[in-house]
Amino acid sequence: MVQLTYDIQARQQTSLTPRLQQSVKLLQMSTLDFNRQVAEAIANNPFLEDPAEGAHASGLRAADLAMDVTKEASEAHSQEPASSGPPAAHEPDADGPGVEHLEYNVADSASGYSGDYPGTHSHADNDVGLWAQSPINLQDSLRAGLCGYELSARERCLIEFIIEALDPDGYLRTSFSDLAGAKQFSPPVSDSEWITALKLVQQLDTPGLGARDLSECLSLQLNALHDDTVGRGLALRIAADALEQLGRCDYSGLARLMACTEQQARQACALIRRLNPRPAACFTPVEPSCYVIADAIVRKVGKLWMTTTNQDVAPQVRLNNTYAKLFRESHGGDRSPMANALQEARWLVRSLEQRNATIQRVAQAIVARQQTFFDYGAVALRPMMLSEIADELGLHESTISRATNHKYLASPTGIFEFKHFFSRKLATRSGGSCSAMAVRALIQEMIEEENPKEPLSDVVLARKLAHEGVLVARRTVSKYRAQIKRPAAELRRSA
């Protein structure tokens, strides 16, 4: 007798309707991208209009709509089968049968907006700059470099995981095992596949991108030089095995270690110092056509800083009730293209209002918690997490993350991304806490005020911070110093 055993497992899976997927996409768009999306909708949907649209243009659209509605109504009447029963109930805002699952799509993530100038606008307040130039996006630049390669869907997905994991300096500091879950690929991805994908990323653009550490970053740049470059071979050996001696400018020690003359060691070190330890920095030059726009404006009202929505750049759209009434009176089919257009128009108007309200609420919650920042600068930035704003507003943390993505605040001291105000907590001697950004600002001040002939080491910086009541380890100071683009004390010392 054969006994059969069934293994039934319950699995929870999150699904998003197409409407909700689109709402999430709109929320995380920058203002420029969202303006473009709304402009395209107004151009393609006869039931949407810009409040500033001229009467003549509106009249032309009304005439076109009347012709379309009349045509659809006559076609629907001629094709409608006879029926003695009552008409079927219709729900205008339904998403239709079935639920679409939200899946990762490499092709969708590769699309981007070049950052064209938005429409002309004016504002009366000159104390707050509403424009800021935006850096070129590293990830989009790398994706563009993939256009000439014939790759399978699996290879493109692996490359996308790597590109997304690159840090602001261009390094891949995430292990292959952490890039993607073990069950995300079938069969599982081997290390050789990851290496192949990484090697391709390292060839896409500026040499050094995709390196896993400083040694590999320098080696990639040296390998990109001509073979006859003087000192290249020795420089490769130093980059691989003697970065510590290089940092100390220990030329005699390098000469002994590498079995070369001290002059050759100096020559190779000079070649290495001409390299870029942060290759992604080449993607941050400002171009005239790349701008960001402030979504909210911060001003002081009495003793408090308050935010208002930047109405000059917020897209304006409304439903043309006259056109909607004309369509309803035509008795057109509920499932006709015109009915779908009316449904899409209503949904977009609601989504715009919800998006603006969410961004305004998040902006005000941030400013309310960071009053001291706007009074005293970065050293007074309070530690703050996304979860704190989510709990205060009664929203999900992922919603806060999307509402702060590519969103900017304009203040009298400059334009700041919403995410600029989120920083983890560090302990203080008094038992309180301060933000990591405030500690970086203190380190910046200490380095700027140091004696160039006797620069402060990371150990001394940690002691000075402790004297200020901030308890951080030396390795933490080293990390923060690197984040503010300051070299080690040995390299800051002037002759």
C-alpha positions in Angstrom: 0.0 0.0 0.0 1.4 3.4 -1.0 0.9 6.2 1.4 0.8 9.7 0.0 2.0 12.7 2.1 0.9 16.2 1.2 2.9 19.2 2.4 0.7 22.3 2.5 2.3 25.6 3.4 0.6 28.9 4.0 2.4 31.8 2.4 1.5 35.5 2.9 2.1 37.6 -0.2 1.5 41.3 -0.6 -0.4 42.4 -3.7 -1.1 45.8 -5.0 -3.8 46.8 -7.4 -2.8 48.7 -10.5 -4.4 51.8 -9.0 -2.3 51.5 -5.8 0.8 50.7 -7.8 0.4 53.9 -9.8 -0.3 56.0 -6.6 2.9 54.7 -5.1 4.8 55.6 -8.2 3.4 59.1 -8.3 4.2 59.7 -4.6 7.9 58.9 -5.0 8.3 61.0 -8.2 10.3 64.3 -8.1 8.3 67.5 -8.8 9.8 67.7 -12.3 8.8 64.1 -13.2 5.3 64.6 -11.7 4.8 67.8 -13.6 5.7 65.9 -16.8 3.3 63.1 -15.9 0.4 65.5 -15.3 1.1 67.5 -18.5 1.0 64.2 -20.5 -2.3 63.3 -18.9 -3.8 66.7 -19.7 -2.7 66.4 -23.3 -4.1 62.9 -23.7 -7.2 62.9 -21.6 -10.1 65.2 -22.8 -11.7 65.2 -19.4 -8.7 66.9 -17.7 -7.7 70.5 -18.1 -5.2 73.0 -16.8 -7.1 75.8 -14.9 -4.9 78.3 -16.7 -5.9 77.0 -20.1 -7.3 79.6 -22.5 -11.0 79.7 -23.5 -10.2 79.1 -27.1 -8.3 75.9 -26.5 -11.1 74.7 -24.2 -13.7 75.4 -26.9 -11.7 73.3 -29.5 -11.4 70.4 -27.1 -15.1 70.6 -26.3 -15.9 70.4 -30.0 -13.6 67.4 -30.5 -15.0 65.7 -27.4 -18.6 66.2 -28.7 -17.7 64.5 -32.0 -16.0 61.6 -30.2 -18.9 61.1 -27.8 -21.5 61.2 -30.5 -19.5 58.6 -32.5 -19.0 56.3 -29.6 -22.7 56.5 -28.6 -23.8 55.6 -32.1 -21.4 52.7 -32.3 -22.5 51.4 -28.9 -26.1 51.6 -29.9 -25.7 49.8 -33.2 -23.6 47.0 -31.6 -25.5 46.5 -28.3 -27.4 43.2 -28.3 -31.1 43.3 -27.4 -31.8 42.5 -23.8 -35.0 42.4 -21.9 -33.4 42.3 -18.5 -32.2 45.2 -16.4 -28.8 46.8 -17.1 -25.8 45.3 -15.3 -24.5 47.3 -12.3 -21.3 49.2 -13.0 -18.8 50.6 -10.5 -16.9 53.4 -12.2 -13.9 53.3 -9.9 -13.4 49.5 -9.9 -10.0 48.2 -11.0 -11.5 45.4 -13.0 -11.3 41.6 -12.2 -8.2 40.1 -10.8 -5.3 41.5 -8.8 -2.0 42.3 -10.3 1.1 41.5 -8.2 3.8 44.1 -7.8 7.0 42.7 -9.4 10.5 44.0 -9.8 11.0 45.2 -13.4 14.5 46.0 -14.6 13.2 47.8 -17.7 10.9 50.1 -15.7 13.7 51.0 -13.3 16.0 52.0 -16.1 13.7 54.7 -17.4 14.5 58.2 -16.2 13.8 61.9 -16.8 16.5 64.1 -18.2 15.5 67.1 -16.0 14.1 69.6 -18.6 13.2 73.0 -17.4 9.6 73.2 -16.0 7.1 75.8 -17.2 7.8 79.5 -16.5 6.6 80.7 -13.2 7.3 83.6 -10.8 7.4 84.1 -7.1 7.5 87.2 -5.0 9.7 86.0 -2.2 13.4 86.6 -2.9 14.7 85.5 0.5 14.3 81.8 -0.3 15.8 80.2 -3.4 13.4 77.7 -5.0 15.9 76.2 -7.5 18.9 74.0 -6.9 21.1 72.2 -9.4 20.9 68.4 -9.2 23.8 66.0 -9.6 23.9 63.5 -12.5 22.6 60.1 -11.3 25.2 57.4 -11.1 22.8 54.5 -11.5 21.0 55.9 -14.5 24.4 56.6 -16.2 25.4 53.0 -15.7 22.1 51.7 -17.0 22.5 53.7 -20.1 25.8 52.0 -20.7 24.1 48.7 -20.9 22.2 49.5 -24.0 24.9 48.1 -26.3 25.0 44.7 -24.6 23.0 41.6 -25.5 22.1 40.2 -22.1 19.6 37.7 -20.8 16.9 38.7 -18.3 18.8 36.9 -15.6 22.1 38.7 -16.3 20.3 42.1 -16.5 18.7 41.5 -13.1 22.0 40.6 -11.5 23.6 43.7 -12.9 20.7 45.8 -11.7 21.1 44.5 -8.2 24.8 45.5 -8.3 24.1 48.9 -9.7 21.5 49.7 -7.1 23.9 48.5 -4.3 26.7 51.0 -5.2 27.3 53.6 -2.5 27.7 57.3 -3.2 31.5 56.9 -3.7 30.9 54.2 -6.3 31.9 51.2 -4.2 30.1 47.8 -3.8 30.3 47.3 -0.1 27.6 44.7 0.0 28.5 41.0 -0.2 27.0 38.9 -3.0 25.0 36.8 -0.6 23.3 40.0 0.7 22.5 41.5 -2.7 19.6 39.2 -3.3 17.7 36.6 -1.3 18.5 32.9 -1.8 15.0 32.3 -3.1 14.8 35.2 -5.6 16.6 33.2 -8.4 16.0 29.7 -9.6 18.5 28.2 -9.8 20.5 30.1 -7.1 23.1 32.5 -8.4 26.7 31.2 -8.2 29.6 33.4 -7.2 31.0 33.1 -10.7 27.8 34.7 -12.1 28.0 37.6 -9.6 31.7 38.1 -10.5 30.9 38.2 -14.2 28.1 40.7 -13.7 30.4 42.8 -11.5 33.2 42.8 -14.1 30.7 44.1 -16.6 29.6 46.9 -14.3 33.2 47.8 -13.7 33.7 48.3 -17.5 30.6 50.4 -18.1 31.9 53.8 -17.2 34.6 55.5 -15.1 37.3 53.1 -14.1 37.1 52.3 -10.4 33.3 52.0 -10.1 32.1 48.8 -8.6 35.2 48.2 -6.6 34.8 46.4 -3.3 37.6 48.2 -1.5 40.1 51.0 -2.0 42.8 48.6 -3.2 40.6 47.2 -6.0 39.4 50.8 -6.9 43.0 52.0 -7.4 43.9 48.8 -9.3 41.0 49.2 -11.7 42.1 52.7 -12.5 45.8 51.7 -12.9 44.8 48.8 -15.2 42.9 51.3 -17.4 46.1 53.3 -18.0 48.4 52.5 -20.9 50.8 49.7 -20.4 53.8 52.0 -21.0 52.7 54.4 -18.2 55.8 55.0 -16.1 55.6 53.4 -12.6 52.3 51.6 -13.4 53.5 48.1 -12.6 55.0 49.1 -9.2 51.9 51.2 -8.4 49.7 48.1 -9.0 51.8 46.2 -6.4 51.6 49.0 -3.9 47.9 49.4 -4.4 47.5 45.7 -3.7 49.8 45.2 -0.8 51.1 48.4 0.7 48.4 51.0 1.1 49.3 51.5 4.8 52.9 52.6 3.9 51.5 54.8 1.1 49.3 56.6 3.6 52.3 57.2 5.9 54.5 58.4 2.9 57.0 55.7 4.1 59.0 55.7 0.9 62.0 54.0 2.4 59.8 51.2 3.8 58.1 50.8 0.4 61.5 50.6 -1.3 62.5 47.7 1.0 59.1 46.0 0.7 58.9 46.3 -3.1 62.6 45.8 -3.8 62.9 49.0 -5.6 64.7 52.4 -5.2 63.2 55.1 -3.1 62.9 57.3 -6.2 60.9 54.6 -8.0 58.6 54.3 -4.9 58.0 58.1 -4.9 57.2 58.0 -8.6 54.7 55.1 -8.2 53.1 56.8 -5.2 52.8 60.1 -7.1 51.0 58.1 -9.9 48.6 56.6 -7.3 47.8 60.0 -5.7 46.6 61.2 -9.1 43.9 58.6 -9.1 40.4 59.1 -7.7 39.6 57.1 -4.5 36.0 58.1 -5.0 35.2 57.4 -8.7 31.5 58.3 -8.4 32.5 61.9 -7.7 32.7 62.4 -11.5 28.9 62.0 -11.6 28.2 65.0 -9.4 29.2 68.0 -11.7 26.4 70.4 -12.1 24.9 70.8 -15.5 22.7 73.8 -16.5 19.8 71.5 -17.5 19.8 69.5 -14.3 17.8 71.1 -11.6 15.7 70.2 -8.6 12.8 72.3 -7.4 11.8 72.8 -3.8 8.5 71.1 -3.0 8.0 73.1 0.3 9.2 76.5 1.6 10.4 77.0 5.1 9.9 80.4 6.7 10.0 81.7 10.3 6.6 82.8 11.6 7.1 84.4 15.0 9.5 82.2 16.8 8.7 79.0 14.9 9.7 77.7 11.5 6.8 76.7 9.4 6.4 75.1 5.9 4.1 76.0 3.0 3.7 74.2 -0.3 5.5 75.7 -3.2 2.4 76.5 -5.2 4.5 78.0 -8.1 5.6 74.6 -9.2 2.8 72.3 -8.0 1.0 71.0 -11.1 -2.6 72.3 -11.6 -5.2 70.0 -13.0 -9.0 69.7 -12.7 -11.9 67.7 -14.0 -13.9 69.5 -16.7 -17.4 68.9 -15.4 -19.0 70.2 -18.6 -17.3 67.6 -20.7 -18.2 64.9 -18.1 -21.9 65.9 -18.2 -21.8 66.0 -22.0 -20.5 62.4 -22.0 -23.1 61.1 -19.5 -25.9 62.6 -21.4 -24.7 60.9 -24.6 -25.6 57.5 -23.1 -22.2 56.1 -24.2 -21.1 52.6 -23.1 -19.8 52.3 -19.6 -16.9 50.3 -20.8 -16.0 52.4 -23.8 -12.6 54.2 -24.1 -14.2 57.5 -23.2 -15.6 56.0 -19.9 -12.2 54.7 -19.0 -10.7 58.2 -19.8 -13.3 59.8 -17.4 -12.4 57.3 -14.7 -8.7 57.9 -15.1 -9.3 61.7 -15.0 -11.1 61.4 -11.7 -8.5 59.2 -10.2 -5.6 61.5 -11.2 -7.3 64.5 -9.6 -7.7 62.6 -6.4 -4.1 61.3 -6.5 -2.7 64.8 -7.0 -4.6 66.1 -4.0 -3.5 63.2 -1.9 0.1 63.5 -3.0 0.3 67.2 -2.2 -1.3 66.7 1.2 1.0 63.9 2.2 4.2 65.8 1.2 3.0 68.9 3.1 2.2 66.8 6.2 5.6 65.1 6.1 7.5 68.4 5.5 5.8 70.1 8.4 6.5 67.1 10.7 10.2 67.3 9.7 10.5 71.0 10.3 8.6 70.8 13.6 11.2 68.4 14.9 14.2 70.2 13.4 13.6 73.8 14.6 17.2 74.1 16.0 18.7 73.1 12.6 17.2 76.2 10.9 18.3 78.4 13.8 21.9 77.1 14.3 22.8 74.9 11.3 24.0 71.3 11.0 25.6 71.1 14.5 22.0 71.4 15.9 20.4 68.7 13.8 18.4 66.3 16.0 18.5 62.6 15.5 15.4 61.5 13.7 14.1 58.2 12.1 11.5 57.6 9.4 9.5 55.5 11.9 9.1 58.6 14.2 7.4 60.6 11.4 5.4 57.5 10.4 4.0 57.1 13.9 3.2 60.8 14.3 1.3 61.0 11.0 -0.3 57.5 11.2 1.3 56.4 8.0 3.4 53.4 7.0 7.2 53.9 7.1 7.4 53.0 3.4 5.0 55.8 2.6 7.3 58.3 4.5 10.3 56.9 2.6 8.6 57.5 -0.7 7.3 61.0 0.3 10.9 62.0 1.2 12.4 60.6 -1.9 13.6 63.4 -4.3 11.6 66.0 -2.3 13.3 69.3 -1.2 12.8 72.0 1.3 13.8 75.6 0.5 15.0 77.7 3.5 16.9 81.0 3.9 20.1 78.9 4.4 19.7 76.7 1.3 17.8 73.9 -0.3 17.8 70.5 1.5 16.5 67.1 0.5 13.9 65.8 3.0 16.2 62.8 3.7 18.9 65.2 4.8 17.1 65.6 8.1 17.1 61.9 9.0 20.1 60.8 11.0 20.8 58.0 13.6 21.3 58.6 17.3 24.7 58.8 19.0 25.1 58.7 22.8 26.3 61.8 24.8 28.0 62.0 28.1 24.9 63.4 29.7 22.8 60.4 28.8 21.1 62.2 25.9 21.6 61.7 22.2 22.8 63.7 19.1 22.6 63.1 15.4 25.4 61.6 13.3 25.2 64.6 11.0 25.8 67.0 13.9 28.9 64.9 14.8 30.1 65.2 11.2 29.6 69.0 11.4 31.7 69.1 14.6 34.5 67.1 13.0 34.4 69.5 10.0 34.7 72.5 12.3 37.6 71.0 14.2 39.5 70.1 11.0 38.9 73.6 9.6 40.3 75.2 12.8 43.3 72.9 13.2 47.0 73.9 12.7 47.9 72.7 9.2 51.4 71.8 10.4 49.9 69.7 13.2 46.7 68.2 11.9 44.4 66.4 14.3 44.5 62.6 14.2 41.3 60.6 14.5 42.2 59.7 18.1 42.6 63.4 19.0 39.3 64.2 17.2 37.6 61.5 19.3 39.0 63.0 22.5 37.9 66.5 21.5 34.4 65.2 20.8 34.3 63.4 24.1 35.3 66.8 25.7 32.2 68.2 24.0 30.1 65.4 25.5 29.8 63.3 22.4 31.0 59.7 22.9 32.2 58.1 19.6 34.9 55.5 18.9 38.0 56.3 16.8 36.8 54.1 13.9 33.6 56.0 13.9 35.5 59.3 13.6 37.5 57.8 10.7 34.3 56.9 9.0 32.7 60.3 9.5 35.8 62.1 8.4 35.8 60.1 5.2 32.1 60.9 4.6 32.9 64.6 4.7 35.7 64.1 2.2 38.6 64.8 4.5 41.8 62.8 4.2 43.7 61.3 7.1 45.9 63.6 9.3 49.1 62.5 7.5 47.7 63.6 4.2 46.5 66.9 5.6 49.8 67.9 7.0 51.4 70.9 5.2 55.1 71.2 4.6 
